[in-house]
Amino acid sequence: MYKLYWAPDTGAFAPEVVLALAGAPVELLPVDYHGKEQQGAAYRKLNPMGQIPLLILPDGTVMTESAAMVLHLVDAFPEAGLAPPPGSPERAVFDRWLVFMAVNLYTADLRLYYAERYSTDPAAVSGIKAAATRDLDRQFAIIEEALAAGPFLQGAKCSAADLYLLMLSDWYPAARDLPAIARLRAALLDDPVVFEVRSRYRKD
Ligand SMILES: N[C@@H](CCC(=O)N[C@@H](CS)C(=O)NCC(=O)O)C(=O)O
């Protein structure tokens, strides 16, 4: 049994939706995000960064980092077909986009939503938010271009990278209006499993 520490509106969506599509048994452990439970000593023993998600594998191995969880799970459940086979050129493209999103888009989102953490100077907050917005616009434009053939990042075949993109575009509403991203979102949300998992993370 997997254990996933989760809260609405967080990156736990990515591993949870992969687990759900793979049909893997999972215990969902809610974290009181607004009560800052993730910053408490007990949680930080498991994830010193104090961040959600946190995944515990059936053998007790502890994982942090949503993209690492996705990479692990797509290989643990190859029959789910959520990533190209390891070592293939297609997998290189999958890895590229997943890591691109994790290190660029996700962190730009954190700069936007937790701007006060990125400077010791309170006066800097509005500039940090403006730069994060500029970066998100530029990075989503790169993704939009990559979706030109579409409807998914790797053409006709949907992967976990597309689901990661669904999550990130949920957090940045301006991205949802980009035509190729809107098309991808509609295709993914047509899947009842994806729709159900997302409905516990987002109310919009
Ligand atoms: N790089 C991490 C980032 C995780 C992260 O920042 N999660 C946010 C929610 S989306 C969080 O836990 N924020 C609470 C906090 O920092 O107090 C990942 O991909 O898992």
The ligand as a MOL file (V3000), in Angstrom:
LIG
                    3D

  0  0  0     0  0            999 V3000
M  V30 BEGIN CTAB
M  V30 COUNTS 20 19 0 0 0
M  V30 BEGIN ATOM
M  V30 1 N 9.6070 20.7460 -5.4590 0
M  V30 2 C 8.5030 20.3190 -4.6370 0
M  V30 3 C 7.6580 21.5250 -4.3250 0
M  V30 4 C 6.5240 21.1680 -3.3690 0
M  V30 5 C 5.8140 22.4040 -2.8330 0
M  V30 6 O 6.3620 23.5100 -2.7970 0
M  V30 7 N 4.5770 22.2060 -2.3950 0
M  V30 8 C 3.7990 23.2890 -1.8800 0
M  V30 9 C 2.3370 23.0810 -2.2710 0
M  V30 10 S 2.1180 22.9970 -4.0070 0
M  V30 11 C 3.8430 23.3060 -0.3710 0
M  V30 12 O 3.9580 22.2620 0.2510 0
M  V30 13 N 3.7400 24.4890 0.2270 0
M  V30 14 C 3.6080 24.6210 1.6350 0
M  V30 15 C 4.7100 25.3890 2.2650 0
M  V30 16 O 5.7600 25.6020 1.6160 0
M  V30 17 O 4.5350 25.7450 3.4300 0
M  V30 18 C 7.7100 19.2430 -5.3540 0
M  V30 19 O 7.6660 19.2200 -6.5830 0
M  V30 20 O 7.1650 18.3560 -4.6670 0
M  V30 END ATOM
M  V30 BEGIN BOND
M  V30 1 1 1 2
M  V30 2 1 2 3
M  V30 3 1 2 18
M  V30 4 1 3 4
M  V30 5 1 4 5
M  V30 6 2 5 6
M  V30 7 1 5 7
M  V30 8 1 7 8
M  V30 9 1 8 9
M  V30 10 1 8 11
M  V30 11 1 9 10
M  V30 12 2 11 12
M  V30 13 1 11 13
M  V30 14 1 13 14
M  V30 15 1 14 15
M  V30 16 2 15 16
M  V30 17 1 15 17
M  V30 18 2 18 19
M  V30 19 1 18 20
M  V30 END BOND
M  V30 END CTAB
M  END
